[in-house]
Every structure is written in C-alpha cells, then in structure tokens.
Amino acid sequence: MSTITICTTCADGQGQALLEAVENEALARDCTLPIRGQACMAACKQSCTAALQGAGKHSYVFGQLTPDDACVDALLDVAAQHAEPGDGLLAWARRPERLKSAVLARLPPLA
C-alpha cells in the first residue's frame, strides 16, 4: 500500500488546501489510498511539498506543488502507479507531466 503525505504548513495555507483537494478528489474517485497531512516537511523553499511512501518501495518527495486540479490529478495518478506491485520505482516516462520536474528526492526502499 502506498501513502501520500502532504505538508499542511506550506505556503501560508496552500499545503492544507492541497491536502483537502487531494482528499476530496480521492473520495470522488472512490480511491482508498491513505492520504495524510504532516506539519512541516522541511522543504519550505520548494513548497508545497508531498511525499509518496510504501513498505518495500522507493519513496519520493515532490515540491513546487499547488492546490489545483493538475497537481491533484497528478498526485493521485502517480500514487496509483506507486501502489502497483513492485519496488515503487516510478519510470520517468510514466509520471504525470506535472510531476516530471517536481521530484526533490527519491529514496531507496529500506532493506
């Protein structure tokens, strides 16, 4: 299972707005993916930020996000890819266009 974590303190409320937009769209899509908020993910110069994690999978941190439809759709789409069987490595060619240049970090799975 993959989880999206969104910084709730980013950009004077924009992070909280992004979290709420992702949660609302996930409900509309009947998506059961866990979505959670986290106060300060320490990437303030790249706000808004979100992370994608899963047991045995690569973790990703995305930055320079906004609470608009393009980001919301991209986060949910890439999370669905991440949740597919495997190590969670997201092929650049399959990533939503909005997130191709938004990756701040990719961390390997824990052994």
C-alpha positions as CSV (number, residue, x, y, z in Angstrom):
1,M,0.0,0.0,0.0
2,S,1.2,3.5,-0.8
3,T,0.6,6.6,1.2
4,I,0.5,10.3,0.2
5,T,1.7,12.7,2.8
6,I,1.2,16.4,2.2
7,C,2.8,19.2,4.2
8,T,0.0,21.1,5.8
9,T,2.1,24.2,6.8
10,C,3.4,25.0,3.3
11,A,2.9,28.4,1.7
12,D,0.5,30.2,4.1
13,G,-2.3,27.6,3.9
14,Q,-1.7,26.3,0.4
15,G,-0.4,23.0,1.8
16,Q,-3.6,22.5,3.8
17,A,-5.7,23.4,0.7
18,L,-3.7,20.9,-1.4
19,L,-4.4,18.2,1.3
20,E,-8.1,18.9,1.3
21,A,-8.2,19.0,-2.5
22,V,-6.4,15.6,-2.8
23,E,-8.7,14.1,-0.1
24,N,-11.8,15.4,-1.9
25,E,-10.8,14.1,-5.3
26,A,-9.8,10.7,-3.8
27,L,-13.3,10.4,-2.3
28,A,-14.8,11.4,-5.7
29,R,-12.7,8.7,-7.4
30,D,-13.6,6.1,-4.7
31,C,-9.9,5.8,-4.0
32,T,-8.9,4.1,-0.8
33,L,-5.3,5.2,-0.8
34,P,-4.2,6.6,2.6
35,I,-3.7,10.4,2.5
36,R,-2.4,12.2,5.5
37,G,-1.2,15.6,6.5
38,Q,2.1,16.4,8.2
39,A,3.1,19.7,9.7
40,C,6.3,20.9,8.1
41,M,8.2,18.5,5.9
42,A,11.3,20.8,6.0
43,A,11.3,21.7,2.3
44,C,10.0,25.2,2.7
45,K,11.9,26.7,-0.2
46,Q,10.2,24.1,-2.5
47,S,6.6,24.4,-1.1
48,C,4.1,23.0,-1.4
49,T,5.5,19.5,-0.9
50,A,4.2,16.0,-0.8
51,A,5.8,12.6,-0.2
52,L,4.9,9.2,-1.6
53,Q,5.9,6.1,0.5
54,G,5.1,2.4,0.8
55,A,6.7,-0.5,2.6
56,G,9.4,-2.1,0.4
57,K,9.1,0.7,-2.1
58,H,11.1,3.7,-3.2
59,S,10.0,6.9,-1.5
60,Y,9.5,10.2,-3.4
61,V,9.3,13.8,-2.3
62,F,7.7,16.2,-4.7
63,G,7.9,20.0,-4.5
64,Q,6.6,23.2,-6.0
65,L,3.0,21.9,-6.0
66,T,-0.2,23.9,-6.0
67,P,-3.7,23.1,-4.9
68,D,-5.0,23.0,-8.4
69,D,-6.6,20.2,-10.5
70,A,-3.4,19.4,-12.4
71,C,-1.4,18.7,-9.2
72,V,-4.3,16.9,-7.5
73,D,-4.8,14.6,-10.5
74,A,-1.0,14.1,-10.9
75,L,-0.6,13.1,-7.2
76,L,-3.4,10.6,-7.3
77,D,-2.3,9.2,-10.7
78,V,1.4,8.7,-9.6
79,A,0.2,7.2,-6.3
80,A,-1.7,4.6,-8.2
81,Q,1.4,3.8,-10.2
82,H,3.4,3.6,-7.0
83,A,0.9,1.2,-5.4
84,E,1.3,-1.3,-8.3
85,P,3.2,-4.5,-7.4
86,G,7.0,-3.9,-7.4
87,D,9.5,-1.7,-5.7
88,G,7.7,1.6,-6.4
89,L,10.3,2.9,-8.8
90,L,8.4,5.4,-11.0
91,A,9.5,5.4,-14.6
92,W,10.0,9.0,-15.8
93,A,8.1,8.3,-19.0
94,R,5.0,7.2,-17.0
95,R,5.0,10.0,-14.5
96,P,2.3,12.7,-15.0
97,E,3.8,15.6,-16.8
98,R,3.2,17.9,-13.8
99,L,5.5,15.8,-11.6
100,K,8.3,15.1,-14.0
101,S,10.2,18.2,-12.9
102,A,8.9,18.2,-9.3
103,V,10.9,15.4,-7.8
104,L,13.0,16.7,-4.9
105,A,14.2,13.3,-3.7
106,R,13.9,9.6,-4.4
107,L,15.0,7.3,-1.5
108,P,15.6,3.6,-1.9
109,P,13.4,1.1,0.0
110,L,14.6,0.0,3.4
111,A,16.1,-3.5,3.3
